[in-house]
Amino acid sequence: QPRDKVDKGGGGDIKSPALNYGWHLDLADGSTVVTDRVVVCTGGLSFPAVGTDGTGHRLLRQLGLPQADVYPALTPLTGAHPAGAQLAGLSLYDVDLSAKVAGQKKAHQASRTGLLFTHKGYSGPAVLDLSHYAVQALTRGAPRPTLHANWTGEKPAVWEERLKAGGSALVANVLQRAGVRERLADALCAELGLSDRKLSELKKVERLALVAALTDYELSYSGHEGYKKAEVTGGGVKLEQCCTRTLEAKALPGLHLAGEILDVFGRIGGFNFTWAWITGRLAGLGAAKLAVADQAQAQAAASTTTHV
């Protein structure tokens, strides 16, 4: 049903088929629509400013359709920047970011390399790619995954060789010449106590700590920015509960699902729009074709009854 006819306070409702009369949609204006098939594509909870409030998930829950817990996916993380510095507005484009989840041997690698320092913490494609691991852990009270940044994408051996060269240049200046942005270079040096230190003055233990900070820095985060900044909603109805040809719910014939109602989301880069469009088309065509088939079957049955 149209979004503007669903009461956000709970006035709208969908009732399951009764006596073969189809689905009953009780609208907020007090009217009722009866139909053989319903397509639910109400979105999730992300970007509430545009009216998304979880209505679809609520209605399906009332109908007894099992769902995975919903959570904000592809949302920025909040936390302190290196050395407690304020690096807001600083954009990096070659960051290798990974997430190490407790109990999993292999780290999850971000598919994009852009990272943005925000006033509250971290964002950008690399962070949004992986933030759902942190959000899920924070929501469930599970052990937090650790996020590790290689700020320039270069291997530790490259930095080790570069720093062993020595010289009278300040460490921060060497980092900048090698591609580390000035504010980040200063913050990393400050965190390690290397501000105003020359490269030739570094002890081995300090050099190794600097290499680790450049190639395997653990981002500190304390929370996330929630649905307000989330690109998409995670969780919802699992795909195995639907017929993949029509997206009709197996447990609720005549009910078709699309978009964020389903427990699927993609990485940053337009994949979630694509999912919404594809599933919307699939559910719509599936509902239409089955409605035509239902009507033909009903007409055939009526014709048979008349002849008898």
VOPAGU-2260 file (C-alpha; in pm, 1 decimal, decimal comma):
REM VOPAGU-2260
SITE   aa  ch    i         X         Y         Z
SITE  GLN   A    0       0,0       0,0       0,0
SITE  PRO   A    1     120,1     358,3     -55,8
SITE  ARG   A    2     343,6     491,3     221,1
SITE  ASP   A    3     123,6     797,1     274,2
SITE  LYS   A    4    -169,1     572,9     368,1
SITE  VAL   A    5      10,8     385,6     640,8
SITE  ASP   A    6     -30,5     535,1     983,7
SITE  LYS   A    7     313,5     569,0    1142,1
SITE  GLY   A    8     161,5     528,2    1483,5
SITE  GLY   A    9      27,7     185,7    1397,6
SITE  GLY   A   10    -303,7     270,2    1226,6
SITE  GLY   A   11    -218,0      74,8     911,8
SITE  ASP   A   12    -236,2    -301,9     911,7
SITE  ILE   A   13    -227,9    -607,0     688,8
SITE  LYS   A   14    -445,5    -903,9     770,5
SITE  SER   A   15    -381,4   -1251,1     634,7
SITE  PRO   A   16    -622,5   -1412,0     385,8
SITE  ALA   A   17    -955,3   -1521,8     529,8
SITE  LEU   A   18   -1218,4   -1742,6     365,8
SITE  ASN   A   19   -1032,0   -1713,6      32,2
SITE  TYR   A   20   -1131,0   -1346,2       4,2
SITE  GLY   A   21    -767,4   -1239,0     -22,2
SITE  TRP   A   22    -556,8   -1001,3     182,2
SITE  HIS   A   23    -724,2    -729,4     388,3
SITE  LEU   A   24    -535,8    -401,2     412,8
SITE  ASP   A   25    -671,2    -173,6     685,0
SITE  LEU   A   26    -553,7     177,0     599,3
SITE  ALA   A   27    -501,7     469,4     832,0
SITE  ASP   A   28    -801,6     655,6     690,5
SITE  GLY   A   29   -1031,8     375,6     806,7
SITE  SER   A   30   -1085,0     220,7     465,0
SITE  THR   A   31   -1008,4    -140,7     378,3
SITE  VAL   A   32    -863,5    -279,7      56,7
SITE  VAL   A   33    -907,5    -644,9     -29,7
SITE  THR   A   34    -669,0    -799,3    -280,7
SITE  ASP   A   35    -531,2   -1138,6    -376,1
SITE  ARG   A   36    -169,3   -1027,4    -362,6
SITE  VAL   A   37      35,0    -766,3    -175,8
SITE  VAL   A   38     389,5    -643,7    -243,9
SITE  VAL   A   39     565,6    -510,9      66,4
SITE  CYS   A   40     848,0    -273,3     -28,2
SITE  THR   A   41     838,7     -17,2     251,2
SITE  GLY   A   42    1214,0      11,9     302,0
SITE  GLY   A   43    1384,9     -32,0     635,9
SITE  LEU   A   44    1489,0     211,1     908,5
SITE  SER   A   45    1781,0     392,9     745,4
SITE  PHE   A   46    1743,6     763,3     657,2
SITE  PRO   A   47    1433,9     823,2     875,9
SITE  ALA   A   48    1413,1    1179,9     744,5
SITE  VAL   A   49    1256,1    1044,2     423,9
SITE  GLY   A   50     987,0     854,4     617,0
SITE  THR   A   51    1139,5     511,7     666,0
SITE  ASP   A   52    1033,9     391,6    1010,3
SITE  GLY   A   53    1032,9      12,3     998,0
SITE  THR   A   54     661,8     -16,7     922,1
SITE  GLY   A   55     713,8    -311,5     687,3
SITE  HIS   A   56     914,6    -507,4     941,5
SITE  ARG   A   57     651,2    -437,1    1206,4
SITE  LEU   A   58     364,8    -556,0     986,8
SITE  LEU   A   59     544,7    -875,7     888,5
SITE  ARG   A   60     627,6    -941,6    1252,7
SITE  GLN   A   61     257,8    -912,0    1336,0
SITE  LEU   A   62     186,9   -1172,6    1070,1
SITE  GLY   A   63     431,8   -1409,7    1237,0
SITE  LEU   A   64     694,4   -1406,3     963,0
SITE  PRO   A   65    1037,2   -1476,3    1123,8
SITE  GLN   A   66    1302,7   -1207,9    1079,6
SITE  ALA   A   67    1668,5   -1160,5    1159,6
SITE  ASP   A   68    1720,8    -868,2    1399,9
SITE  VAL   A   69    1756,1    -541,7    1210,0
SITE  TYR   A   70    2051,2    -305,4    1252,4
SITE  PRO   A   71    2202,5      -2,6    1074,5
SITE  ALA   A   72    2445,5    -116,9     805,4
SITE  LEU   A   73    2697,3      93,0     613,3
SITE  THR   A   74    2696,7     357,8     884,1
SITE  PRO   A   75    2990,2     571,8    1008,3
SITE  LEU   A   76    3171,0     479,8    1329,4
SITE  THR   A   77    3237,7     712,8    1620,4
SITE  GLY   A   78    3565,3     724,0    1808,1
SITE  ALA   A   79    3888,0     912,5    1878,1
SITE  HIS   A   80    4141,6     989,8    1607,7
SITE  PRO   A   81    4513,2     900,2    1644,0
SITE  ALA   A   82    4671,9    1076,6    1943,1
SITE  GLY   A   83    4331,8    1227,5    2020,0
SITE  ALA   A   84    4391,5    1480,0    1742,3
SITE  GLN   A   85    4103,2    1639,2    1552,6
SITE  LEU   A   86    4152,7    1525,0    1195,1
SITE  ALA   A   87    3797,8    1600,5    1075,5
SITE  GLY   A   88    3779,2    1670,2     702,5
SITE  LEU   A   89    4093,4    1475,8     619,3
SITE  SER   A   90    4033,7    1234,0     330,4
SITE  LEU   A   91    4259,5     942,4     243,4
SITE  TYR   A   92    4234,3     743,7     -78,2
SITE  ASP   A   93    4473,5     448,4     -52,0
SITE  VAL   A   94    4387,7     292,9     284,2
SITE  ASP   A   95    4377,8     -85,2     319,9
SITE  LEU   A   96    4121,9    -144,4     594,7
SITE  SER   A   97    4038,9    -481,4     746,7
SITE  ALA   A   98    3817,6    -615,2    1024,9
SITE  LYS   A   99    3919,3    -902,2    1249,5
SITE  VAL   A  100    3615,1   -1073,5    1401,5
SITE  ALA   A  101    3647,1   -1289,4    1711,5
SITE  GLY   A  102    3636,8   -1658,4    1629,1
SITE  GLN   A  103    3711,3   -1607,3    1259,1
SITE  LYS   A  104    4057,7   -1687,8    1128,7
SITE  LYS   A  105    4046,8   -1472,5     816,4
SITE  ALA   A  106    4014,5   -1094,9     835,9
SITE  HIS   A  107    3749,2    -918,9     628,6
SITE  GLN   A  108    3898,2    -676,0     379,5
SITE  ALA   A  109    3725,1    -357,2     265,7
SITE  SER   A  110    3665,4    -352,7    -107,7
SITE  ARG   A  111    3723,1      23,0    -131,0
SITE  THR   A  112    4016,9     233,3     -11,5
SITE  GLY   A  113    3866,9     574,0      68,3
SITE  LEU   A  114    3856,0     685,2     433,6
SITE  LEU   A  115    3726,9    1009,4     581,4
SITE  PHE   A  116    3796,7    1145,6     930,4
SITE  THR   A  117    3473,4    1302,8    1056,0
SITE  HIS   A  118    3398,3    1526,6    1353,8
SITE  LYS   A  119    3270,1    1218,9    1537,7
SITE  GLY   A  120    3504,1     949,2    1409,5
SITE  TYR   A  121    3541,3     766,8    1079,7
SITE  SER   A  122    3350,9     731,6     754,4
SITE  GLY   A  123    3419,5     686,8     383,8
SITE  PRO   A  124    3372,7     379,8     160,8
SITE  ALA   A  125    3632,5     162,5     339,5
SITE  VAL   A  126    3477,5     220,3     682,1
SITE  LEU   A  127    3119,1     180,9     557,3
SITE  ASP   A  128    3214,8    -149,4     394,5
SITE  LEU   A  129    3311,8    -296,7     730,7
SITE  SER   A  130    3116,7    -102,9     993,5
SITE  HIS   A  131    2834,4    -359,5    1009,8
SITE  TYR   A  132    3069,1    -603,2    1185,3
SITE  ALA   A  133    3120,5    -346,9    1460,3
SITE  VAL   A  134    2752,1    -250,2    1472,3
SITE  GLN   A  135    2636,7    -610,1    1509,6
SITE  ALA   A  136    2882,8    -673,3    1791,6
SITE  LEU   A  137    2788,0    -352,8    1973,0
SITE  THR   A  138    2416,1    -430,6    1932,9
SITE  ARG   A  139    2446,7    -786,6    2060,8
SITE  GLY   A  140    2700,8    -717,7    2332,3
SITE  ALA   A  141    2947,9    -951,1    2160,3
SITE  PRO   A  142    3327,5    -905,4    2151,2
SITE  ARG   A  143    3412,1    -610,5    1931,2
SITE  PRO   A  144    3591,9    -673,1    1602,4
SITE  THR   A  145    3916,7    -482,8    1562,8
SITE  LEU   A  146    3964,9    -256,1    1261,3
SITE  HIS   A  147    4315,4    -225,9    1121,0
SITE  ALA   A  148    4435,4      42,7     878,7
SITE  ASN   A  149    4733,5      42,3     648,1
SITE  TRP   A  150    4734,8     413,9     576,5
SITE  THR   A  151    4916,3     403,5     241,6
SITE  GLY   A  152    4870,2      43,7     132,7
SITE  GLU   A  153    5245,5     -20,9     133,7
SITE  LYS   A  154    5389,3    -335,2     291,3
SITE  PRO   A  155    5580,7    -322,7     623,8
SITE  ALA   A  156    5905,9    -418,9     450,1
SITE  VAL   A  157    5887,1    -107,9     232,4
SITE  TRP   A  158    5848,8     117,9     535,3
SITE  GLU   A  159    6117,0     -70,6     727,5
SITE  GLU   A  160    6367,7     -11,4     448,8
SITE  ARG   A  161    6266,7     352,4     415,9
SITE  LEU   A  162    6302,4     425,0     788,1
SITE  LYS   A  163    6631,0     238,4     824,7
SITE  ALA   A  164    6793,0     476,3     578,4
SITE  GLY   A  165    6850,3     726,4     859,0
SITE  GLY   A  166    6927,1    1089,9     796,8
SITE  SER   A  167    6870,9    1422,7     965,2
SITE  ALA   A  168    6515,6    1473,6     840,7
SITE  LEU   A  169    6236,7    1481,1    1095,9
SITE  VAL   A  170    6032,9    1160,5    1110,3
SITE  ALA   A  171    5706,9    1343,8    1033,9
SITE  ASN   A  172    5863,6    1500,7     723,4
SITE  VAL   A  173    5982,2    1161,2     600,3
SITE  LEU   A  174    5629,9    1023,4     639,6
SITE  GLN   A  175    5486,0    1316,4     446,7
SITE  ARG   A  176    5733,1    1275,6     161,3
SITE  ALA   A  177    5630,8     908,9     141,0
SITE  GLY   A  178    5264,8     997,8      98,5
SITE  VAL   A  179    5123,2    1025,6     452,0
SITE  ARG   A  180    4906,6    1336,3     486,4
SITE  GLU   A  181    5059,5    1605,3     711,8
SITE  ARG   A  182    4800,2    1604,6     988,9
SITE  LEU   A  183    4797,1    1226,1    1008,3
SITE  ALA   A  184    5178,0    1209,3    1006,8
SITE  ASP   A  185    5194,2    1458,1    1293,0
SITE  ALA   A  186    4926,2    1267,1    1488,6
SITE  LEU   A  187    5099,0     930,7    1448,1
SITE  CYS   A  188    5432,9    1077,7    1556,5
SITE  ALA   A  189    5270,2    1244,5    1856,2
SITE  GLU   A  190    5103,8     918,5    1960,6
SITE  LEU   A  191    5438,5     737,2    1951,0
SITE  GLY   A  192    5633,3    1020,6    2116,4
SITE  LEU   A  193    5829,5    1089,5    1798,5
SITE  SER   A  194    5740,6    1453,5    1741,9
SITE  ASP   A  195    6049,7    1661,3    1657,3
SITE  ARG   A  196    6259,2    1343,1    1637,2
SITE  LYS   A  197    6503,5    1288,0    1350,9
SITE  LEU   A  198    6506,6     966,5    1154,1
SITE  SER   A  199    6864,2     895,8    1260,8
SITE  GLU   A  200    6759,2     913,6    1628,7
SITE  LEU   A  201    6508,6     629,1    1608,1
SITE  LYS   A  202    6577,8     321,4    1814,8
SITE  LYS   A  203    6490,5     -17,2    1667,2
SITE  VAL   A  204    6188,4     -59,7    1896,4
SITE  GLU   A  205    6061,8     285,5    1796,9
SITE  ARG   A  206    6110,5     212,6    1428,5
SITE  LEU   A  207    5916,7    -113,5    1454,3
SITE  ALA   A  208    5635,8      60,6    1644,4
SITE  LEU   A  209    5618,9     326,1    1372,1
SITE  VAL   A  210    5604,4      62,6    1097,2
SITE  ALA   A  211    5316,6    -105,0    1283,5
SITE  ALA   A  212    5134,7     229,0    1319,9
SITE  LEU   A  213    5170,9     292,1     947,1
SITE  THR   A  214    5068,0     -53,3     823,3
SITE  ASP   A  215    4853,9    -209,9    1097,5
SITE  TYR   A  216    4699,8      74,7    1296,2
SITE  GLU   A  217    4404,0     -28,8    1511,8
SITE  LEU   A  218    4123,2     224,1    1479,1
SITE  SER   A  219    3965,1     317,4    1809,3
SITE  TYR   A  220    3585,1     323,5    1796,3
SITE  SER   A  221    3321,9     346,7    2065,5
SITE  GLY   A  222    2995,6     344,9    1872,2
SITE  HIS   A  223    2825,9     430,2    1544,8
SITE  GLU   A  224    2597,3     695,2    1396,1
SITE  GLY   A  225    2295,0     466,8    1367,0
SITE  TYR   A  226    2010,3     470,3    1118,7
SITE  LYS   A  227    2032,0     846,0    1068,9
SITE  LYS   A  228    2350,5     803,7     865,7
SITE  ALA   A  229    2314,5     437,1     763,3
SITE  GLU   A  230    2306,5     370,5     389,9
SITE  VAL   A  231    2087,6      63,2     436,1
SITE  THR   A  232    1915,7    -157,3     695,2
SITE  GLY   A  233    2060,9    -498,7     773,3
SITE  GLY   A  234    1849,9    -791,1     893,1
SITE  GLY   A  235    1490,9    -871,1     797,7
SITE  VAL   A  236    1327,8   -1168,4     627,5
SITE  LYS   A  237    1578,7   -1427,4     511,6
SITE  LEU   A  238    1580,0   -1511,6     142,2
SITE  GLU   A  239    1522,3   -1881,7     202,5
SITE  GLN   A  240    1176,6   -1792,3     331,1
SITE  CYS   A  241    1079,5   -1666,9     -16,6
SITE  CYS   A  242    1034,5   -1822,0    -357,9
SITE  THR   A  243    1329,4   -1677,1    -548,4
SITE  ARG   A  244    1135,9   -1657,6    -877,1
SITE  THR   A  245     857,1   -1437,8    -740,9
SITE  LEU   A  246     975,5   -1335,1    -391,6
SITE  GLU   A  247     649,3   -1468,1    -253,0
SITE  ALA   A  248     673,0   -1560,2     115,4
SITE  LYS   A  249     649,3   -1939,8     138,7
SITE  ALA   A  250     461,8   -1924,2     469,2
SITE  LEU   A  251     222,5   -1649,3     354,6
SITE  PRO   A  252      97,8   -1711,9      -2,1
SITE  GLY   A  253       6,5   -1393,9    -185,4
SITE  LEU   A  254     257,2   -1180,4       5,2
SITE  HIS   A  255     562,4   -1067,2    -196,4
SITE  LEU   A  256     865,7    -890,6     -47,4
SITE  ALA   A  257    1126,4    -656,9    -194,2
SITE  GLY   A  258    1416,9    -432,8     -96,0
SITE  GLU   A  259    1529,6    -372,8     260,9
SITE  ILE   A  260    1252,3    -592,9     400,4
SITE  LEU   A  261    1478,0    -883,1     301,6
SITE  ASP   A  262    1792,4    -978,2     493,5
SITE  VAL   A  263    2031,0    -873,3     217,2
SITE  PHE   A  264    2254,4    -572,7     171,1
SITE  GLY   A  265    2554,7    -496,7     -45,1
SITE  ARG   A  266    2870,1    -296,6      -5,5
SITE  ILE   A  267    2890,5      72,0     -83,4
SITE  GLY   A  268    2876,2     168,6    -449,0
SITE  GLY   A  269    2515,3     149,0    -572,6
SITE  PHE   A  270    2464,0    -220,4    -503,9
SITE  ASN   A  271    2178,4    -157,4    -261,0
SITE  PHE   A  272    1990,9      54,8    -514,3
SITE  THR   A  273    2038,5    -225,6    -764,1
SITE  TRP   A  274    1903,5    -478,4    -514,3
SITE  ALA   A  275    1597,2    -261,8    -448,6
SITE  TRP   A  276    1523,6    -220,1    -820,1
SITE  ILE   A  277    1579,6    -585,6    -908,4
SITE  THR   A  278    1373,5    -725,4    -621,7
SITE  GLY   A  279    1100,6    -466,3    -674,6
SITE  ARG   A  280    1069,2    -570,0   -1038,2
SITE  LEU   A  281    1085,0    -939,9    -953,2
SITE  ALA   A  282     822,1    -913,5    -680,7
SITE  GLY   A  283     595,8    -694,4    -894,3
SITE  LEU   A  284     613,1    -918,3   -1200,1
SITE  GLY   A  285     579,7   -1228,1    -984,2
SITE  ALA   A  286     268,6   -1093,5    -812,0
SITE  ALA   A  287     115,5    -984,6   -1143,4
SITE  LYS   A  288     177,8   -1315,9   -1320,2
SITE  LEU   A  289      47,1   -1519,5   -1029,6
SITE  ALA   A  290    -257,2   -1291,8    -999,4
SITE  VAL   A  291    -337,3   -1354,9   -1368,2
SITE  ALA   A  292    -287,5   -1726,4   -1315,7
SITE  ASP   A  293    -508,8   -1718,1   -1005,6
SITE  GLN   A  294    -781,5   -1537,2   -1199,6
SITE  ALA   A  295    -763,1   -1781,8   -1490,6
SITE  GLN   A  296    -784,0   -2074,1   -1250,8
SITE  ALA   A  297   -1083,8   -1919,0   -1074,0
SITE  GLN   A  298   -1260,5   -1856,5   -1404,2
SITE  ALA   A  299   -1195,1   -2213,7   -1514,9
SITE  ALA   A  300   -1330,4   -2346,2   -1187,3
SITE  ALA   A  301   -1638,9   -2125,0   -1217,0
SITE  SER   A  302   -1696,5   -2241,2   -1573,6
SITE  THR   A  303   -1670,5   -2604,4   -1467,6
SITE  THR   A  304   -1916,7   -2547,5   -1183,5
SITE  THR   A  305   -2163,7   -2374,7   -1419,8
SITE  HIS   A  306   -2153,9   -2660,5   -1668,1
SITE  VAL   A  307   -2206,2   -2915,0   -1394,9
